[in-house]
Each structure stands twice: as structure tokens, then as C-alpha cells.
């Protein structure tokens, strides 16, 4: 079995969404002094690679701990749109050909290549997805999607408007943000897991996102 880690490492001072809690990981006990090691973690619910539950932007939306985990492990379609630039809008027409025949596809992940800028100011200038893509995914029965950027909507100068979130989360979908390493998934339609921490009543939670290629043994 081959596993590709699609998650940003969590560490003190890592980049977060502007205004979110800063991340600190502090050692509070050590093996030498205490006989065991323990760290204290301070972070927001949308730290690193994470899942947005409907509650994130929808009044009375579903919290993260109520999401059926069966939705979050399954075959994924990775859509390459890595030729886009800062603040570009990816239209439906640019990805339509890769989103045909979605029967059996549990989630769609968009690779913009922007994860290479993680930790830099440029990461905030990521491209965005047209709201029509959210509508089309839902029409095809896909309710889990992800991006290798901070947001499928604009992070800067958005006037408080997040149209992709409004459509997708408003229909009960979930969004995974800050994915990385999607280019390392070199096989079609991988098995992907994006299981979040079960934060009770949470609007989102970090995930350990992985793509798997399972060995298929010949029939005896």
C-alpha cells in the first residue's frame, strides 16, 4: 500500500487564516524531568489542513462531530488547475472535462499548486473557484470537496462574501482547505481519507488527509 500525506504539518507560528488564533505547541513535561513528555497545543479549529463543517458559515448548520464519517473516506477525483495565477477565478468551463462521469466519486480535490506558497504572504493571494463549480458538484451528488489553498473563495478583499462556501456548505457539503502534496498522487482516482478531530459542536477541525494506493492481489 502506498500512502501520500496531504496534510500541512502543525507547528508553532505556522500560517493561519488572517485573524484566526495563532498556533503554539509548547512542551510542558519532559522524560528527563518528569518521566514522560507532554505538549500543550493552542490552535484554532481551522488550523492547517482542516475541514469546514456546514456550521462554519451556515446558521444551525451541521457541526463537525455530526458528519457521517463514511462521507469522508472514499474515491477522490483530483482536478489539475495549476496554471492559474494570483486571484484568478477558475471557471466551470476550465474543469468541466475532468468532472465527467463522477459516479462512485466521493470527493473532488482541486490542485492549484498554491500549497507551495504556504507560510508566505503570497499564500493569501490564491486563486479561487467560481461558485458555479459548487453548484455543479452538488448536482452531480458530490458533497465533499477540497483545495490546496487557504480558501475556495477569496481570502483578501472579499467584503465578507463567501459565495462558494454559502452554496456548498448551505447544501450540507463540507470543504477541506490547506491540502498539500496533491502532485505526488500520480494515480487516477485515489482512495482518500479526510477524517477530522471529533470536536463536539465544532464548526471545523484539523484533519490528517491521506491518499492511498492499495495493492490489488491477483485472484487465486
Backbone as CSV, one residue per row, in Angstrom:
resi,resn,N_x,N_y,N_z,CA_x,CA_y,CA_z,C_x,C_y,C_z
1,UNK,0.842,-1.195,0.000,0.000,0.000,0.000,0.877,1.244,0.000
2,UNK,0.554,2.190,-0.859,1.266,3.456,-0.910,0.409,4.534,-0.259
3,UNK,1.028,5.381,0.575,0.306,6.462,1.245,1.002,7.784,0.945
4,UNK,0.231,8.785,0.522,0.740,10.140,0.331,0.055,11.040,1.344
5,UNK,0.857,11.714,2.156,0.316,12.632,3.168,-0.068,13.941,2.489
6,UNK,-1.313,14.341,2.647,-1.826,15.562,2.032,-2.008,16.678,3.045
7,UNK,-1.373,16.551,4.213,-1.617,17.461,5.335,-0.435,18.377,5.596
8,UNK,-0.728,19.634,5.929,0.303,20.568,6.361,0.706,20.237,7.806
9,UNK,2.004,20.164,8.095,2.440,19.919,9.472,2.005,21.060,10.399
10,UNK,1.641,20.702,11.626,1.215,21.695,12.614,2.391,22.026,13.528
11,UNK,2.706,23.314,13.621,3.843,23.729,14.445,3.652,25.173,14.897
12,UNK,4.378,25.535,15.906,4.310,26.893,16.445,4.608,27.919,15.348
13,UNK,3.764,28.933,15.277,3.985,30.029,14.347,3.575,29.765,12.919
14,UNK,2.945,28.636,12.649,2.549,28.327,11.278,1.498,29.317,10.779
15,UNK,1.371,29.416,9.473,0.421,30.349,8.887,-1.015,29.918,9.175
16,UNK,-1.857,30.902,9.493,-3.278,30.656,9.724,-4.078,31.687,8.940
17,UNK,-5.361,31.460,8.849,-6.246,32.437,8.214,-6.142,33.752,8.981
18,UNK,-6.060,34.890,8.292,-5.917,36.171,8.994,-6.979,36.360,10.079
19,UNK,-6.522,36.609,11.291,-7.420,36.814,12.420,-7.689,35.571,13.244
20,UNK,-7.332,34.378,12.718,-7.520,33.152,13.492,-6.488,33.067,14.618
21,UNK,-6.743,32.245,15.637,-5.779,32.108,16.735,-4.419,31.634,16.232
22,UNK,-3.368,32.203,16.806,-2.016,31.756,16.491,-1.795,30.350,17.040
23,UNK,-0.930,29.604,16.370,-0.634,28.231,16.782,0.625,28.210,17.636
24,UNK,0.518,27.600,18.799,1.694,27.368,19.639,1.662,25.931,20.136
25,UNK,2.805,25.287,20.067,2.978,23.941,20.608,4.129,24.023,21.605
26,UNK,3.799,23.853,22.878,4.771,24.083,23.943,4.964,22.814,24.763
27,UNK,6.195,22.421,24.959,6.487,21.262,25.813,6.286,21.648,27.272
28,UNK,5.430,20.902,27.968,5.149,21.207,29.375,5.656,20.129,30.328
29,UNK,6.092,19.005,29.776,6.690,17.956,30.597,7.675,17.191,29.722
30,UNK,8.784,16.767,30.314,9.799,16.036,29.558,10.116,14.713,30.248
31,UNK,10.638,13.780,29.460,11.006,12.476,30.020,12.105,12.635,31.070
32,UNK,13.067,13.512,30.786,14.191,13.687,31.708,13.726,14.212,33.064
33,UNK,12.831,15.210,33.055,12.424,15.846,34.306,11.192,15.213,34.944
34,UNK,10.294,14.640,34.115,9.012,14.172,34.641,8.734,12.694,34.400
35,UNK,9.550,12.068,33.577,9.332,10.653,33.280,8.422,10.428,32.093
36,UNK,7.923,11.491,31.501,7.058,11.416,30.320,7.109,12.772,29.623
37,UNK,6.730,12.811,28.368,6.694,14.085,27.646,5.267,14.411,27.239
38,UNK,4.864,15.666,27.441,3.536,16.160,27.089,3.692,17.564,26.518
39,UNK,2.909,17.863,25.503,2.907,19.204,24.923,1.546,19.846,25.104
40,UNK,1.541,21.157,25.215,0.298,21.938,25.248,0.105,22.554,23.868
41,UNK,-1.097,22.368,23.320,-1.405,22.860,21.988,-2.439,23.972,22.062
42,UNK,-2.125,25.117,21.423,-3.086,26.211,21.310,-3.288,26.479,19.831
43,UNK,-4.523,26.329,19.356,-4.782,26.489,17.923,-6.268,26.689,17.694
44,UNK,-6.599,27.285,16.569,-7.988,27.434,16.170,-8.513,26.159,15.523
45,UNK,-9.813,26.101,15.362,-10.436,24.906,14.789,-10.159,24.762,13.297
46,UNK,-9.621,25.817,12.671,-9.314,25.771,11.239,-7.809,25.854,10.996
47,UNK,-7.066,25.199,11.887,-5.613,25.175,11.797,-5.149,24.170,10.750
48,UNK,-4.159,24.566,9.941,-3.552,23.643,8.994,-4.555,23.060,8.020
49,UNK,-4.317,21.851,7.608,-5.269,21.142,6.746,-6.483,20.795,7.593
50,UNK,-7.633,21.299,7.209,-8.804,21.178,8.073,-10.084,21.053,7.253
51,UNK,-11.125,20.686,7.945,-12.443,20.522,7.339,-13.381,21.613,7.839
52,UNK,-14.066,22.267,6.909,-15.137,23.208,7.254,-16.448,22.440,7.307
53,UNK,-17.064,22.385,8.471,-18.404,21.822,8.585,-19.425,22.876,8.164
54,UNK,-20.646,22.478,7.828,-21.668,23.476,7.479,-21.819,24.576,8.531
55,UNK,-21.642,24.237,9.816,-21.789,25.214,10.889,-20.810,26.382,10.755
56,UNK,-19.756,26.186,9.992,-18.735,27.226,9.826,-19.318,28.526,9.276
57,UNK,-20.273,28.410,8.353,-20.832,29.637,7.774,-22.345,29.591,7.584
58,UNK,-22.978,28.551,8.102,-24.430,28.401,7.965,-25.056,28.351,9.353
59,UNK,-25.998,29.238,9.615,-26.691,29.248,10.913,-27.371,27.902,11.131
60,UNK,-27.118,27.297,12.273,-27.680,25.997,12.634,-27.220,24.885,11.704
61,UNK,-26.082,25.087,11.017,-25.531,24.044,10.163,-25.006,22.875,10.981
62,UNK,-24.733,21.782,10.306,-24.258,20.567,10.961,-22.853,20.782,11.529
63,UNK,-22.618,20.391,12.792,-21.279,20.511,13.361,-20.379,19.372,12.898
64,UNK,-19.101,19.534,13.126,-18.136,18.583,12.591,-18.302,17.194,13.189
65,UNK,-18.689,17.099,14.452,-18.796,15.783,15.075,-20.041,15.016,14.648
66,UNK,-20.951,15.674,13.922,-22.167,15.002,13.456,-22.047,14.508,12.020
67,UNK,-20.961,14.828,11.343,-20.797,14.422,9.940,-20.561,12.914,9.865
68,UNK,-21.279,12.253,8.991,-21.130,10.809,8.786,-19.722,10.540,8.243
69,UNK,-18.928,9.791,8.988,-17.544,9.546,8.593,-17.441,8.781,7.281
70,UNK,-18.479,8.085,6.904,-18.449,7.348,5.636,-18.349,8.285,4.444
71,UNK,-18.776,9.540,4.632,-18.652,10.535,3.554,-17.216,10.968,3.347
72,UNK,-16.365,10.771,4.345,-15.046,11.385,4.376,-13.917,10.424,4.031
73,UNK,-14.266,9.213,3.651,-13.296,8.237,3.172,-13.861,7.638,1.893
74,UNK,-13.156,7.825,0.785,-13.671,7.288,-0.468,-12.822,7.698,-1.655
75,UNK,-13.284,7.315,-2.813,-12.560,7.611,-4.044,-12.630,9.099,-4.354
76,UNK,-11.475,9.677,-4.693,-11.402,11.103,-4.976,-11.014,11.339,-6.428
77,UNK,-11.509,12.414,-6.968,-11.067,12.901,-8.277,-10.219,14.146,-8.038
78,UNK,-8.969,14.105,-8.478,-8.088,15.266,-8.349,-8.099,16.028,-9.672
79,UNK,-8.450,17.295,-9.599,-8.580,18.140,-10.780,-7.418,19.113,-10.827
80,UNK,-6.625,19.025,-11.880,-5.451,19.875,-12.028,-5.839,21.202,-12.663
81,UNK,-5.659,22.278,-11.930,-5.855,23.621,-12.494,-4.689,24.495,-12.046
82,UNK,-3.470,23.926,-12.190,-2.274,24.541,-11.626,-1.688,25.662,-12.475
83,UNK,-2.314,25.983,-13.599,-1.796,27.062,-14.435,-2.382,28.424,-14.064
84,UNK,-3.149,28.482,-12.994,-3.799,29.728,-12.599,-2.842,30.599,-11.794
85,UNK,-3.113,31.919,-11.785,-2.277,32.860,-11.070,-2.980,33.452,-9.875
86,UNK,-2.323,34.397,-9.232,-2.859,35.043,-8.034,-4.212,35.675,-8.322
87,UNK,-5.165,35.375,-7.467,-6.518,35.942,-7.505,-7.330,35.520,-8.738
88,UNK,-6.785,34.652,-9.587,-7.555,34.190,-10.748,-8.788,33.425,-10.286
89,UNK,-9.838,33.505,-11.083,-11.053,32.733,-10.833,-11.078,31.556,-11.793
90,UNK,-11.151,30.351,-11.260,-11.237,29.146,-12.089,-12.700,28.948,-12.482
91,UNK,-13.030,29.059,-13.771,-14.422,28.894,-14.188,-14.783,27.431,-14.366
92,UNK,-16.070,27.170,-14.394,-16.539,25.801,-14.607,-15.996,25.234,-15.913
93,UNK,-15.950,26.024,-16.955,-15.501,25.542,-18.262,-14.076,24.998,-18.207
94,UNK,-13.253,25.509,-17.299,-11.859,25.075,-17.219,-11.703,23.699,-16.587
95,UNK,-12.699,23.244,-15.852,-12.587,21.962,-15.141,-13.654,20.961,-15.553
96,UNK,-14.575,21.386,-16.399,-15.728,20.550,-16.751,-15.317,19.188,-17.303
97,UNK,-14.290,19.158,-18.152,-13.898,17.895,-18.790,-13.367,16.881,-17.786
98,UNK,-12.837,17.346,-16.649,-12.321,16.432,-15.618,-13.394,16.015,-14.633
99,UNK,-14.567,16.582,-14.780,-15.633,16.284,-13.829,-16.804,15.570,-14.485
100,UNK,-16.502,14.861,-15.538,-17.500,13.993,-16.149,-17.448,12.622,-15.486
101,UNK,-18.532,11.918,-15.532,-18.611,10.555,-15.008,-18.120,10.485,-13.557
102,UNK,-18.858,11.124,-12.678,-18.497,11.164,-11.262,-19.187,10.074,-10.436
103,UNK,-19.805,9.115,-11.111,-20.418,8.015,-10.369,-19.349,7.290,-9.545
104,UNK,-19.618,7.098,-8.282,-18.675,6.420,-7.404,-17.579,7.311,-6.839
105,UNK,-17.590,8.592,-7.193,-16.597,9.528,-6.671,-17.145,10.180,-5.400
106,UNK,-16.404,10.043,-4.300,-16.865,10.561,-3.006,-16.506,12.021,-2.807
107,UNK,-15.385,12.458,-3.414,-14.932,13.833,-3.196,-14.107,14.293,-4.389
108,UNK,-14.064,15.611,-4.567,-13.270,16.212,-5.635,-12.290,17.184,-4.998
109,UNK,-11.005,17.043,-5.362,-9.941,17.877,-4.813,-9.308,18.675,-5.949
110,UNK,-9.143,19.976,-5.750,-8.620,20.856,-6.789,-7.172,21.209,-6.483
111,UNK,-6.291,20.898,-7.439,-4.864,21.195,-7.278,-4.522,22.454,-8.054
112,UNK,-4.272,23.528,-7.327,-3.881,24.795,-7.943,-2.367,24.999,-7.906
113,UNK,-1.680,24.189,-7.101,-0.252,24.367,-6.904,0.088,25.422,-5.868
114,UNK,-0.953,26.022,-5.265,-0.700,27.142,-4.351,-0.128,26.694,-3.016
115,UNK,-0.169,25.404,-2.723,0.377,24.944,-1.443,1.872,25.210,-1.344
116,UNK,2.556,25.384,-2.480,3.989,25.681,-2.427,4.272,27.047,-1.802
117,UNK,3.238,27.893,-1.701,3.406,29.214,-1.098,3.001,29.239,0.375
118,UNK,2.643,28.076,0.933,2.193,28.044,2.326,3.271,28.626,3.239
119,UNK,2.859,29.518,4.130,3.781,30.172,5.044,4.255,31.523,4.558
120,UNK,3.867,31.884,3.355,4.292,33.136,2.741,3.076,34.041,2.533
121,UNK,3.313,35.344,2.462,2.233,36.298,2.190,1.495,35.956,0.897
122,UNK,2.213,35.428,-0.090,1.601,35.101,-1.381,0.510,34.045,-1.244
123,UNK,0.580,33.251,-0.192,-0.436,32.215,0.010,-1.830,32.817,0.143
124,UNK,-1.901,34.052,0.640,-3.197,34.721,0.795,-3.763,35.188,-0.541
125,UNK,-2.931,35.207,-1.579,-3.345,35.712,-2.893,-3.758,34.575,-3.825
126,UNK,-4.216,33.504,-3.260,-4.524,32.284,-4.005,-5.643,32.482,-5.045
127,UNK,-5.663,31.633,-6.059,-6.808,31.628,-6.980,-8.051,31.104,-6.274
128,UNK,-9.206,31.318,-6.872,-10.474,30.908,-6.272,-11.296,30.120,-7.289
129,UNK,-12.313,29.441,-6.803,-13.196,28.648,-7.656,-14.502,29.391,-7.878
130,UNK,-14.964,29.396,-9.104,-16.242,30.034,-9.422,-17.365,29.345,-8.655
131,UNK,-18.326,30.097,-8.156,-19.453,29.490,-7.436,-20.185,28.430,-8.248
132,UNK,-20.162,28.548,-9.582,-20.838,27.548,-10.413,-20.266,26.154,-10.186
133,UNK,-18.972,26.079,-9.861,-18.375,24.769,-9.603,-19.036,24.114,-8.397
134,UNK,-19.320,24.902,-7.365,-20.013,24.357,-6.193,-21.370,23.792,-6.584
135,UNK,-22.092,24.542,-7.381,-23.421,24.099,-7.814,-23.338,22.821,-8.634
136,UNK,-22.392,22.780,-9.558,-22.254,21.613,-10.436,-21.848,20.365,-9.654
137,UNK,-20.947,20.511,-8.678,-20.567,19.367,-7.865,-21.772,18.815,-7.112
138,UNK,-22.540,19.703,-6.523,-23.716,19.255,-5.770,-24.721,18.570,-6.686
139,UNK,-24.895,19.101,-7.874,-25.819,18.480,-8.832,-25.372,17.073,-9.202
140,UNK,-24.059,16.849,-9.180,-23.513,15.531,-9.500,-23.495,14.599,-8.293
141,UNK,-23.950,15.100,-7.150,-24.006,14.282,-5.947,-22.734,14.292,-5.125
142,UNK,-21.788,15.187,-5.444,-20.542,15.288,-4.683,-20.716,16.322,-3.583
143,UNK,-20.555,15.913,-2.334,-20.769,16.815,-1.199,-19.518,17.019,-0.361
144,UNK,-18.379,16.531,-0.846,-17.094,16.765,-0.181,-16.125,17.264,-1.239
145,UNK,-15.511,18.416,-0.986,-14.519,18.940,-1.921,-13.362,19.553,-1.142
146,UNK,-12.222,19.713,-1.824,-11.076,20.281,-1.153,-10.205,21.075,-2.096
147,UNK,-9.364,21.916,-1.512,-8.437,22.750,-2.285,-7.071,22.751,-1.595
148,UNK,-6.014,22.935,-2.404,-4.672,23.050,-1.840,-4.315,24.516,-1.639
149,UNK,-5.260,25.248,-1.104,-5.101,26.676,-0.825,-5.875,26.999,0.442
150,UNK,-5.854,28.256,0.807,-6.488,28.678,2.057,-7.998,28.693,1.974
151,UNK,-8.542,28.699,0.733,-9.958,29.033,0.603,-10.404,28.835,-0.841
152,UNK,-11.573,28.249,-1.106,-12.092,28.276,-2.476,-12.670,29.637,-2.842
153,UNK,-12.925,30.468,-1.840,-13.367,31.853,-2.024,-12.184,32.787,-1.795
154,UNK,-12.303,34.055,-2.153,-11.211,34.991,-1.882,-10.967,35.149,-0.377
155,UNK,-9.704,35.188,-0.001,-9.338,35.465,1.391,-9.174,36.960,1.602
156,UNK,-8.610,37.648,0.631,-8.404,39.094,0.712,-9.516,39.817,-0.044
157,UNK,-9.957,40.940,0.491,-10.928,41.803,-0.200,-12.174,41.052,-0.632
158,UNK,-12.757,40.317,0.298,-13.972,39.561,-0.047,-15.249,40.232,0.440
159,UNK,-15.129,41.378,1.135,-16.297,42.120,1.636,-17.239,41.233,2.452
160,UNK,-16.664,40.214,3.073,-17.473,39.321,3.891,-18.322,38.342,3.101
161,UNK,-18.106,38.278,1.786,-18.902,37.400,0.932,-18.094,36.154,0.568
162,UNK,-18.648,34.998,0.858,-18.007,33.724,0.552,-18.999,32.875,-0.239
163,UNK,-19.177,33.177,-1.532,-20.248,32.522,-2.302,-20.079,31.018,-2.442
164,UNK,-18.839,30.533,-2.616,-18.650,29.077,-2.729,-19.063,28.397,-1.427
165,UNK,-18.603,28.951,-0.304,-18.996,28.399,0.994,-20.517,28.414,1.160
166,UNK,-21.141,29.522,0.803,-22.584,29.661,1.004,-23.346,28.578,0.250
167,UNK,-22.934,28.311,-0.982,-23.620,27.308,-1.791,-23.330,25.905,-1.271
168,UNK,-22.048,25.610,-1.090,-21.656,24.225,-0.797,-22.007,23.827,0.628
169,UNK,-21.625,24.651,1.604,-21.971,24.334,2.989,-23.463,24.476,3.225
170,UNK,-24.090,25.405,2.495,-25.533,25.596,2.638,-26.335,24.382,2.219
171,UNK,-25.752,23.550,1.354,-26.421,22.321,0.911,-25.981,21.114,1.732
172,UNK,-25.252,21.352,2.810,-24.807,20.249,3.661,-23.474,19.667,3.264
173,UNK,-22.791,20.298,2.301,-21.478,19.819,1.904,-20.409,20.204,2.909
174,UNK,-19.219,19.654,2.729,-18.085,20.001,3.566,-16.901,20.358,2.672
175,UNK,-16.049,21.249,3.165,-14.913,21.758,2.409,-13.629,21.472,3.181
176,UNK,-12.641,20.929,2.493,-11.325,20.694,3.089,-10.358,21.712,2.496
177,UNK,-9.650,22.429,3.362,-8.750,23.500,2.930,-7.318,23.222,3.380
178,UNK,-6.368,23.889,2.717,-4.940,23.763,3.026,-4.401,22.359,2.773
179,UNK,-4.939,21.684,1.766,-4.318,20.429,1.340,-2.943,20.723,0.755
180,UNK,-2.109,19.725,0.700,-0.788,19.883,0.096,-0.385,18.566,-0.545
181,UNK,0.672,18.609,-1.370,1.277,17.394,-1.916,0.379,16.657,-2.907
182,UNK,-0.619,17.323,-3.463,-1.508,16.637,-4.403,-0.770,16.177,-5.651
183,UNK,0.297,16.862,-6.031,1.055,16.463,-7.220,1.722,15.103,-7.049
184,UNK,1.897,14.671,-5.808,2.526,13.374,-5.549,1.558,12.215,-5.746
185,UNK,0.293,12.520,-5.918,-0.702,11.473,-6.185,-0.720,11.271,-7.695
186,UNK,0.003,10.280,-8.162,0.235,10.099,-9.587,-0.663,9.038,-10.214
187,UNK,-1.594,8.517,-9.456,-2.520,7.524,-9.995,-3.931,8.104,-9.984
188,UNK,-4.773,7.593,-10.848,-6.124,8.130,-11.006,-7.027,7.715,-9.853
189,UNK,-7.907,8.629,-9.487,-8.997,8.369,-8.540,-8.531,7.600,-7.294
190,UNK,-7.647,8.209,-6.504,-7.131,7.540,-5.306,-8.197,7.399,-4.221
191,UNK,-7.952,6.487,-3.313,-8.738,6.424,-2.085,-8.188,7.496,-1.155
192,UNK,-9.058,8.389,-0.663,-8.626,9.499,0.180,-9.428,9.505,1.476
193,UNK,-8.722,9.790,2.566,-9.354,9.937,3.879,-9.107,11.347,4.388
194,UNK,-10.169,12.007,4.849,-10.057,13.365,5.413,-10.819,13.408,6.743
195,UNK,-10.445,12.545,7.655,-11.158,12.409,8.924,-10.742,13.512,9.906
196,UNK,-11.719,14.265,10.447,-11.420,15.368,11.371,-11.408,14.926,12.821
197,UNK,-10.818,15.758,13.668,-10.965,15.564,15.105,-12.441,15.740,15.470
198,UNK,-12.966,14.918,16.382,-14.385,14.998,16.734,-14.659,16.091,17.765
199,UNK,-14.482,17.351,17.366,-14.743,18.465,18.277,-16.252,18.634,18.439
200,UNK,-16.759,18.419,19.622,-18.204,18.430,19.853,-18.772,19.814,19.576
201,UNK,-19.741,19.870,18.679,-20.360,21.131,18.309,-19.454,22.037,17.509
202,UNK,-18.375,21.481,16.949,-17.368,22.288,16.277,-17.758,22.739,14.886
203,UNK,-17.266,23.925,14.507,-17.511,24.463,13.163,-16.520,23.921,12.148
204,UNK,-15.481,23.244,12.620,-14.462,22.660,11.768,-13.436,21.985,12.644
205,UNK,-12.458,21.321,12.009,-11.417,20.648,12.781,-10.267,20.272,11.864
206,UNK,-9.056,20.242,12.402,-7.937,19.731,11.621,-8.174,18.289,11.191
207,UNK,-7.631,17.928,10.021,-7.721,16.559,9.525,-6.312,16.062,9.195
208,UNK,-6.132,14.783,9.228,-4.925,14.154,8.663,-5.360,13.554,7.331
209,UNK,-5.185,14.332,6.286,-5.628,13.906,4.960,-4.556,13.039,4.317
210,UNK,-4.962,11.902,3.792,-4.034,10.995,3.121,-4.680,10.427,1.871
211,UNK,-3.836,10.145,0.866,-4.273,9.433,-0.336,-3.605,8.064,-0.324
212,UNK,-4.361,7.055,-0.684,-3.847,5.686,-0.616,-3.976,4.994,-1.963
213,UNK,-2.950,4.226,-2.299,-3.000,3.323,-3.447,-2.874,1.914,-2.900
214,UNK,-3.950,1.162,-2.996,-3.975,-0.154,-2.400,-3.447,-1.198,-3.381
215,UNK,-2.630,-2.101,-2.871,-2.174,-3.222,-3.706,-3.344,-4.151,-3.976
216,UNK,-3.487,-4.529,-5.222,-4.552,-5.457,-5.598,-3.918,-6.809,-5.892
217,UNK,-4.269,-7.787,-5.089,-3.699,-9.111,-5.258,-4.444,-9.859,-6.358
218,UNK,-3.739,-10.619,-7.196,-4.424,-11.394,-8.243,-5.330,-12.455,-7.629
219,UNK,-6.423,-12.697,-8.287,-7.364,-13.710,-7.811,-6.714,-15.096,-7.875
220,UNK,-6.982,-15.902,-6.858,-6.437,-17.281,-6.832,-7.316,-18.192,-7.678
